Amino acid sequence: MGKPPPCAGWRRWRKRATPTYWSEHDVRRRNDRVAMNLPVELITDGKRLRAVSQDVSPFGMFVRLSSPLPVGTVVQIVISPNGQRLVTSDQVSHTLGEVEARTLGRYPGVGVAFRAPVRPADRQFTQAVVRLLENHAQHQPPAEIRIVVADAETRILERLSTALGTAGFSVATATNGMEAIGACLSRTPDVVLVERDMPVVDGLHVLQEMGRHGDLASVPVMMMSAEATDLVRLQAFQLGAMDFIPKPFTVLEVILRARRWARASRRDPERIVLRGALVDLGLPSLLTMFEQERKSGQLALIRDQQIAWIDFVDGRIMRARSTEIAGDSRAVVMNVLDWQAGYFELSAGTSAVAAPDLDASVTQLLLEHARRCDEAMR
């Protein structure tokens, strides 16, 4: 099977030989977004709605609302960082209803685009948002794996970006192949997830172009498509794809596959040394074994569509996080200790954990969990 010829759009991109063929502003608008629970007040038609943001960027925010406002609604947004009340007027750019939100793994709400600052109050608001984002970045541990995700469907990008970001990935998004190649060239990723059928330049041409760059040829590419016939999958593998994910898929499936391909490509010393089912080996027994053997590494726990990670150093729990469980590391550990079913996977070899926020012995946490269970039963 011969390789598909480059399309006209691809030839134009090659001639320009620069990833800035698309709007740099549009790319930054998507990639600068970070998950942040920021108290927000929306004012429209004299009504005040108190809410919380789901993600924030210098260009806008997504605000959780059980009853989303219509697109085009003019709203005043109020935030109060450090007790200072700041207000700006903006417009609802898109909405996400309950059914759609459930499908995408998000919360219902509205996306609000910040307008260009024209008044002193607008500039103060924008500056405050930038400071919040900078402060947030300083207190976040470095992302483990860099991934480029390319798909023409904005809602799929939002769903994957949110889930992968929560799972510890550094995510760059693209809506076509040109943007995907540009994101890869600007900083080499550990893994790429690309839709086969995209406008301008499709996923197959992304595969071909990555193979021509020495820094990108070894990066594993996972291709996704609603069309998953034997011929389609064969073509992707012939062009260099390492994996093929048929649509629809679960986010958990993407997270697990992306992490494993990234580790394989980096020859990560965090090798998988133990995996199994929690029904066969309970989590308390598993954690106690890690403490006694003074293990260092990361334990991944999976139950239904939930996934959690617990980081160990010399048998002590240093950090825990989850895609679905809210709260700090201690709250995540207390929650997963209730799991009676699910699967676990231990990656050993980590000698240090970035930004540890727990540093507790397993014995202490098991005693605290037992005490909480006793109090709940009284």
N, C-alpha and C positions, 0 to 999 in steps of 0.2 A: 504494500500500500504506500503510494507516494505521499510526500508531505504537501499539505495544502499551500498554494501560492500566496504570497503576501497580498493583502488588499491594498487599494489605493491609499486609504488612510494610513496604513502602516508605512508605505513608502514615503509619504509626506513626513511622518514622524522620524523615520530613519534619516531623511535628508536634513531635517532641522537638527538632529543629534542632540536634543536637549529635553529633559523631563519637564520643562516649564511651558510646554506646548499648551497645556490646559491652564485654567485659572489657579494660580498659587493660593489665592484667597479662599477659593472653594475647597481646596484640599485641606488647608489649615482649619477651616470652619469645622470640618468633620473630625480631624485628628486631634484638635486641642481640647476636645470634650472630656471631662473627667466626672466620675461618679461622685456626687456630693449631696449629703442631706442638709440642705440649707433652709432654715425657716423663711418663708416667703408670704407676703400678703398681696393679693390681687384685688384691685379696686376697679369695678366696671358698673356703670349705670347707678352709682351711689351705693352699691353693695360691696361689702368687704368679705373676701374669701381667704381664710387662713389655710396655708398648704405647706408642703415641703418639696424641694426640688429633688429630682432624681439624678440629673447630670447638668453640669454647667460648663460653659466655654466663654471666651471673651466676646462671642458673637450672639449668644442666646442661652436659653436654658429650657429644660423639660420639667414641668411642674406636675406633680401628681394631683389629680382631681377626680373624684368619683363621678361627677357629672361635668364632662369637658365642655368648654365654651366653644361656640362656632368659630370656624376659620375666619379671620378678618376682624374679629372683635378687638376693639381698642381697649387696652388695659393699662392701668398704672401698676407698676411693680415696686413693692416696698421691701427693702432689706435693712437690717439693723446690726451690722457688724460692730462689735465693741460698743454697743449701745447707741451708736449714731444712726439716726433714721435717714435713709437715702431713698429717693423716689425718682423714677423715670417712666415715661410713657412709651409703650411699645404696642405690638400687634400680634395676635395669635396667628402663627404660620401653619400649624397643622395640629390635628387632634387624634387621639387614640382612644376609642371606645372600649368598653369592658370586654367584648368578645374578641376584638382584634388584639387587645393587650394580652389576654390570656393565651392566644395563639402564638404571639411573639415572645412570651415569657417576660412581659413587662407589666407595669402598672398603668391603668387608664390615666389620661391627663392631657395636657396641651404643651405644644412647643411654642416658645415665644422668641422672636428674633429681635435682638437689640438694634435700635436705629443708630445711625451715626450721631455722635454727640454734637448738639447744636446749642445747648444751654449749659451754663456752669453746673447745674444740677445733674445733667446727663453725664458730663465729664467726671464729676465726683463719683457717680454711680459706677461708671466703667472702670475707673481707677480702683475702686473698692473691690470690684469683681476680680480684676487682675491680681490684686494683693492677696485675695482669698485663694486664688488658684496657685499662686507662688508659694504661699504658706502651706497649702495642702501638699504640694509636690515635695517640699522640704521634709515633711514628716512621713512620706510614703516610702516603704522599702523598695529597692530597685526591682523592676519587673524581671522575672526569670527568663522568659522567652519572648523574642520579638517575632510577630506574625503579621503578614500582609494578607488582608482579606479583600477580594474583588468580586463584586456582584452588581448588576445593574439595578436590582431592587433595593431601594433605600431602607425599607422595613427589615429586610433580611440582614443588611449591614448593621442596623441598629441593634437587632437581636443578638447577632454574633459578637459585635463590639462590646456590648454590655456584659455578656456572659464570659467572654474570654478575658476581658479586663478584670472582672471580679475573681477569675481563677488565677490571676497573677501574670497574664500575658501583657506585653506592650503591643498595642494594636494600631496598625495603620490601615485605613480603608481606601478603596478605590471603586469607581463606578464603571470603569472600562479598562481594557488592557494597557492603554498608554499610561494611565495613572498608576497601574500596578507596577509596570516596569520602572516608572519614575520613582516610586516609593522604594523599590528594591535597590535602585542605583544610589539613592541618597543615603541609605544605610542598609547594609546587607542583613536580611532577616534570617531567622533560624528555620522558618518554615513558611510556606505560602499556601493559601487556600483560595482557589480561583474558580469562578463559574465558567463553564465551557462556552456558553452562548452569551456574548456581550456585544454591545454596539461598538463601532469604530474599529476596535481590535479585539478578537475573541481570545478565549483561554488557550486555544491550541497555539496561536501565534505567540502568546506570552511564554509558553513552554519553549518554543523554538528560539525566541530571543534570549531567554535566560541561558539556554545552552551555549550561546555564542559569547557569553561573558565569563571570564575565568572565575570571578568572584561569586557568580550566581549559579554556575553550572552544577555545583554540588548541593545547592539548597533543595531540600525535598519539596515537591509540589503536590498538593492534594487537589484533585479536580472534583467539582460537584456539578450535577446536572439532573434535570427532571427526566431526561432521556438517558436510559442506562442499558441499552441493548449491548449484546456482545460486541458488535462492530464498533459502537461508540467507545466502549471501554478499551477495546484493543487499540484503537487509534490513539487514545490518550496515553496508554502505556508505551506505545511505540515511540511517541514523541518525548518521553522522559518522565511522565507522571509516576509518582511513587504510590499513589493511592487514589481511589475513585469512590466518592460518596454520593449515592443516589438521593435525590430529593423526593419526598420530604425526609428530614433527618432530625434527630434529637440533638440539642446543644451539647449534652453530656458526651455523646458519641464523638462529636467534633473535638471537644476538649481533650479527651483521652487519646484520640489518634494524633492530634497535633503535638501533644506533649511527647509522645513516644517517638514520632518521626524527628522532632527537634533534638531530642536526646541522642538518637542514633546518629544524626548528622554531625553533632558536636563531639561524638564519642565521649559522652558525659560520664564521669566517674560515678555518678549516682545510679549504679546498676540496680535492677530489680532483683532482690534477694529472697523475697517471701511474698506470696499471695495466697488468698483463700477466701472462705466464706465465714462471716461472723457467727453463723448458726453452728459451725463446727468448732470455732475457737472464739470465745467471747472477748469483747473489746477490753474489759478490765484485765483479763488474763494476758492478753496481748501486750497491753501497756506495762504491766508488771514485769513481763519478760524483758521488755526493752530497758526498763530501769535496772533490773538486776544485771543485765549483760552490758550496761552502759553504752547502748547503741547510739549512733549519730546518723541522722538521715531524715527522710520525710515519709510519713504514713498517709496514704490516700484512702479515704473511706467513701464508699458509694452505696446509696440506698435509693431505689426508684430513680427520680430525677435530681436527687440531691447528691452533692459531692463536697467533701471537706478534706482539708489538709492539716496535718499536725507535724510541726518541725521539732526534731530532737537534737540535743547536743549532750553527749556523755550521759544519756539516760534521763535527762531533764527536759520537760516540755518548755520550749521557748516561744512558740507562736502557733496559732491556729486560725484558720479562716475557712469560709464556706461560700458557696454561690447563693444559698437560700437562707442561711441562718443569720439573723441580725445580731449585733453585739460584738464585744471584744473577744479576745482569745479565750478567756475563762468561760464566757457564755457559750462559745462554740463547743468547748470541751464538755461542759455540763450537758449540753444538748445531745451530742453524739454518744455519750455514755448511756443514754436511754435506748439506743438502737439495739434491737435484738436480732435483726436480719440485715443483710447487705454483704458487701465484699470489701476486702482490704488489699492493699498493695504497698509494700515497703521498698523504698528506694534508699539504699545505703551509700555512704561515702561522703556526705556533707560534713565538713568540719566546723562550719560557722553558719549562723543565721543572721540575715540582714534585719536590722531593727527589731530585735526580740522585745516582746512586750508582756511576757508572762514569767519565765524563769521559775518554774515550780516543779516540785517532785511529783511523780506519779502517785505516790502514797498519800500525799497531802490532798491531791485533787480527788482521789477515790474516796477518802474519808469525808471530804466536803460534799461529794455527790450523794454518799450514803446518808449523811445528815439531812440533806435537802429532801431526799425521798421519804425519810422518816417523818419529817415535818409535814410533808404534803399528805401523808396517810392519816394524820391525826384529825 
